[in-house]
Amino acid sequence: MSALKSLNKYFIKYKYHFLFGIIITIVAQFFTLYTPKLVGDSIRVLEQLKELNKEEVSDILLSNIFWIVVTTLIAGFLTFLMRQTLIVMSRHIEFDLKNDIFQHYEVLTQSFYKRNRTGDLMNRISEDVGKVRQYVGPAVMYSVNTIIRFIVVIAQMYIISPKLTFYSLAPLPFLGYLIFKLSKQVNERSKSFQQNLSTLSTFTQETYSGMRVIKAHAIEENKNNDFKKLTESSKHKSLKLAKTGALIGPLMILLIGLSNLIVITIGSLMYFKGTITDIGIIAQFILYINMLTWPVASLGWVSTMIQEAEASQKRINEFLDEKPEIVNTNPNPTNITGKFELTNVSFTYPDTGIKALSNISFSLEKGQSLAILGKTGSGKSTLLSLLTRMYTIDNGSIKIDNLNIEDCNLYDLRKAIAVVPQDSFLFSDTISNNIRFGKEDATIEEIIEAAKKAVVHHNIEGFEHQYDTILGERGLTLSGGQKQRVSIARALIKDAPVLLLDDALSAVDTETEEKILQNLQIHSKELTSIIVTHRISSAKNADKIIVLDQGKIIQQGTHESLLTEKGYYSDLYQKQLKEKEIA
């Protein structure tokens, strides 16, 4: 139960719902006590039939029936209120828990998402939270109802006949032992099932996202077989869990039936011996035992829900206990204008141990442009990630406007930087909303203007629904070049003082590239811009150019100065010049 302690803060938050539900439950149980008592009185009256006249018997019986109906209706109404109060509380807690998990996901750093799969993240915020809601709702409600009913009913039984109460409740300790043993199995099997469900969710999510690649390689049959294996394992684990849980209910009914048998047998013997003089007491006890039938039977179900919730909450806590490696250390606003100064910056990826950058130093004034070139894996994208503080550097310093990057307000820093990533990620939404993502209150005129600067407006106009066109997952509706240009439009509309382009023109032709670069040159006169590229044509107009190799700067200068040097830049220029001539 240790994992479920983390839910106490939600119970405290909704303490009035919880307390009101308990009060209603207590009142409802007192009304349920009247029915057995009135039934017992009615049998007692029938037993005294010879001593009373028919009219008296008829009046008493009618009065008892009337009050049985009234008390049953009141108890039913109060039970309805109890459900409304406690189940509604569980929905509030589910809402809060999902929001807390989602918000925590948002603050966790890149390394966390590299270690964990999307399907597992989704499963914990959906399936696992659903199991927890069963605990904070039905499990808590039935537990409270059971405890209060046990106290009220057993107290009433004891007042009537302590000896008969003892015999009728004798099977309960045995019942408790069985529940404990079965609950341990339920907990273990529930955890195993949820882990398998996460694997299945991850597999299906990746399959749907990569369907185009699967079809291109004609491996549908292989994926289908893999899915069958996973679902077979899931079915096996689910059946094991269901079989264990299915044992609990019949055991409850068996033991309740045994209690009824004991009441009838022992009660009859006591009546014949004269230990109890009222046969109505036996009827009352049978009703009291049957009043305990559902609470006792629900113990197994509640125990299963608690054990499943324990396993799920433990999985949720694993992620909630994750501490973000990068936190906002400065709550005060930071005004970012775009001056950068890097001194001996080194960085090693913590999850792989790969040293991506070593002793990187350069400076960039506000409004200047920088082009970064280098072979694949030379550290270009990593450098941009450090500028947005997606990772924390190992050594050296990064200063923005003469302020250490770690002393900047993290959110102001990222708001001041517009990024076009190497992998252009678009959402399953309209094109206009994807561009508006960079500026939530942007008008359609601003969206069109940004699209024109990114040279994608004419493509969008060619679609049937134009800017209202719904994109497929990750922008599958668009070509690679169109996705890149929509991403550029999204960055431009943000109108941030810093613009980072991570190989953002690799999927467009040279003619379109030239138009975009001209637009960017006009647009970015007041901006500090950094472009990662493999093309000289994208880098030649930059104020500064650096060339990276194995995480180190091997060349630095302007287009003209680097052409005079022997090295990577001039070799790449000659190579691309020849390719252009051949084309």
Disulfide bonds with the S-S distance in Angstrom:
none
